Amino acid sequence: MSTDLPDGNDGQRGTTSGRTPRLGDARSPVGSTLSVVLAVLAVVAGFLILRELTDDDGGDDLAIDGTENTEVDDSIAGSGGPVTTNALGTATTSVTQPADARTYAGATIAVANVSGQGGSASAMSSALETAGYEGLVEPGNGTGAQQDTSNVYFVATDAAARAVAESIALDLGGVPTAEMPETRPANGGGTDTATVLVMLGADAANKSLSELSGATAVAANATDTADP
């Protein structure tokens, strides 16, 4: 029997026909090497893009909770001070404190003239009433020597009288206040029974409350003044 191969079959038995894959230098397919290179380039490009985005966002001012702070107009808050708010709506503001409160009612008030200037106690009584103080009674005169400086006495057991006395003392320019002495240093008018006794010295005689306190006296409500 002949062992020669049939005509037209130059290859070995069992081989398949087709093109042999092209190999690279490392004996690996060229397509696999190209895929690795493209993957590396994609990772590098993604890293560069991420770093660029991070740098762009790094200049914003952030609050503690990570939200951006913004300034808003004072008119939004209505408090008279600057307001800072963030994207979550949290706001802080500075609030302007009210002026010193005054107590205008709850006592009987008598003015005693110790200034040596006639008519000054009556004029001060009218000024206090115009400013909003209630319970004014007829003025009187001091029983001691004339005083250069004014002061205000109040009945120690009467809290309202003390509050009114301190308010009058402020309106007179910050004169001293003290508890009513056992023997009152004044007589005439309502000085014997008043729970607040204003000893009007030469420093305040015939002067307006605006001159003494440095501010315009404004008529107040009949009730005690309360903080807004």
Secondary structure, 3 states (H helix, E strand, C coil): CCCCCCCCCCCCCCCCCCCCCCECCCCCEHHHHHHHHHHHHHHHHHHHHHHHHHHHHCCCCECCCCCEEEEECHHHHCCCCCEEEECCCCEEECCCCCCCCCCCCCCCEEEEECCCCCCHHHHHHHHHHHHCCCCECCCEEECCCCCCCCEEEECCCCHHHHHHHHHHHHHCCCCCEEECCCCCCEECCCCCCCCEEEEECCCCCCCCHHHHHCCCCCCCCCCCCCCC
